[in-house]
């Protein structure tokens, strides 16, 4: 079965920063830092030529992903935009709970929940610290340490509210409790924590995002 990984060779082309293959459409989307006319590209940097040479009979779509410092006419200040306001109802109460809405440790202020479902593979492995009750195979929702674990200050079992207290959350809005986190310390590479879940009250969707949104391969240096 063809997959995004099969097109990673296109990352060798100039300006290419990501690729995504859509199996339903049989199309590969190539993300570039600056789109250029094909007659300005060498065969080695022309993604359509490279795909044809590889014998892949798929549609190719090239998407201009934005600016980089080498882009013609690049002006860093021109790329700055006002911070958009939170999407309507992102701070409201949601059941089932999607990712990307207001939720945080009940003893904190306001934050945002992350993806669900995530499955615990081995509670004793890695840098994470888990509640003794957590077992391999348990489902959890992820967010940041500073959201669920109060930057290492929380105890396991502290409740998580959706919405957050600042957004009107109260004790009856509890959606889980802190069950694990990666301690924030010198050398930490992630800011992550997990809460317990009731699958009947959780959604795997992302608030405000379409059902279909791409995953990609990121090129070193970008």
HELIX and SHEET records of a PDB file:
HELIX    1   1 UNK A    4  UNK A   12  5                                   9    
HELIX    2   2 UNK A   38  UNK A   40  5                                   3    
HELIX    3   3 UNK A   43  UNK A   45  5                                   3    
HELIX    4   4 UNK A   47  UNK A   53  1                                   7    
HELIX    5   5 UNK A   76  UNK A   79  5                                   4    
HELIX    6   6 UNK A  145  UNK A  148  1                                   4    
HELIX    7   7 UNK A  165  UNK A  167  5                                   3    
HELIX    8   8 UNK A  171  UNK A  173  5                                   3    
HELIX    9   9 UNK A  199  UNK A  201  5                                   3    
SHEET    1   A 3 UNK A  16  UNK A  22  0                                        
SHEET    2   A 3 UNK A  27  UNK A  32 -1                                        
SHEET    3   A 3 UNK A  59  UNK A  64  1                                        
SHEET    1   B 2 UNK A  97  UNK A  99  0                                        
SHEET    2   B 2 UNK A 202  UNK A 206  1                                        
SHEET    1   C 4 UNK A 104  UNK A 105  0                                        
SHEET    2   C 4 UNK A 159  UNK A 161 -1                                        
SHEET    3   C 4 UNK A 174  UNK A 182 -1                                        
SHEET    4   C 4 UNK A 128  UNK A 130 -1                                        
SHEET    1   D 6 UNK A 104  UNK A 105  0                                        
SHEET    2   D 6 UNK A 159  UNK A 161 -1                                        
SHEET    3   D 6 UNK A 174  UNK A 182 -1                                        
SHEET    4   D 6 UNK A 193  UNK A 195 -1                                        
SHEET    5   D 6 UNK A 139  UNK A 143 -1                                        
SHEET    6   D 6 UNK A 118  UNK A 119 -1                                        
END                                                                             
